[in-house]
Amino acid sequence: MKNPLLIVLLVISLVACSALKPHEKESEQQAQQAGLVVLAKSHLDATYVLPHAQWGHYKKIILDDLDLSSVNIINPNSYSIHRTPWELNDRDRAYYQEKYVSAANEQLFAKGYTAATTAGADTLLLKARITEIAPLAPKDDLKGRPTIMDVYSEGFGRMTIVFEVYDSVSNKLLLITSDEHDLGRFWEKNTRAQNNMQIRSAFDFWLRYLKKDLDKAAKK
């Protein structure tokens, strides 16, 4: 007869695994391969750090460009054959990059770290990539909304980011975190200006709590 307690623990484990979002599962797998462990009480969905890393030695950060090369875009349910798919254009990419750098300047470089451009023993390398965008409405341009129309939605949608922090000399992964963020939760007119405001807010949120996670790791 099988051990009832073992069966219960197995069921709990399976439920916990199935409850993870796809980006959390990917971060967990990458963390396990790199020997990282969970950082408790993170405000981001999944944060893992290298145990016993000498975080106190790091005073500078090299900020890589935001990676938008492989974004999975989930078109909204309101998409129809009469509209082109929601997609990022050069203007969007430039805007996302600008807001990412602005948030890093405010949340990292104005709060303890120094911006660097070359590797060093006291320097981290920060990489970030947007992995998924799930808008709730057709894009606010002539392709997405070819006719004059007002669109209302409960926020812009969702966007997912992954941060990877490396030692800039050894290129060893020290921290990985990923987070799916709701871009607004109130019913309001869905416009480019409103969406851009939510995107700015998301980057501020992400970089603010990345800094908090780095601070927590330094105290471990």
C-alpha positions, 0 to 999 in steps of 0.5 A: 500500500502506498504511503498516503503522506507521500501521495499528498506531497506529490499532489501538492508538488504537481499542483505547485508546478502547474500553477507556475506561469510559463516565464516562471518555469523557464526562469526556474529551469535556467536558475537550476542549471546555473545553481541559483536559489530562490530569493524569498519575498521578491515583489517580482514573479520569480527571482533566483540568486547565486548563493554566496555571491560577493554582492558587496564588491559590485558598485557599477552596472553595464546596462545592455540594450533592451532586447526586443528581438523575440517578443511573443505578441498575443493578439487581442480577441478583438483582432479580426481579418480586417485588421493587421496583427499587433506588432512592434515597429521601430518607433515602438522599439525606440520608445521602449528602449528610452523608457527602459534606460530612463527607469534604470537611471532613476531606479539604479544609477540614482540610488547607489550604482554607477553606470559603466561601459567596460567590464571590471571586478566591481561591475555587473552586466545587466541584460533585459528582454521583453518576452511577451506582450498581450495587448487588450485592443487593436493597436492605436494606429491606422493599421490597427484601427483603420476607421475612426473609433474609440476603444475602451479596455481594462488597461493596456494588457500584459507585458513580461520581462526577464532580467539577467545579472552577470559578473561582467568579467567571468560572465557568470550568471548571478541573478535571474528574475522574470515578471508578468505585469498588468499594464493598467487595471481600470476601464478607460479609453485605450489610446497611444498616450495612455498605453505609453504611460502604462509602459513607462510605469511598468519599467519604473516598477520593474527596475525599482524592484530589481534594485530591491532584489539586488539589495536583498541578495547583498544582505544574504 
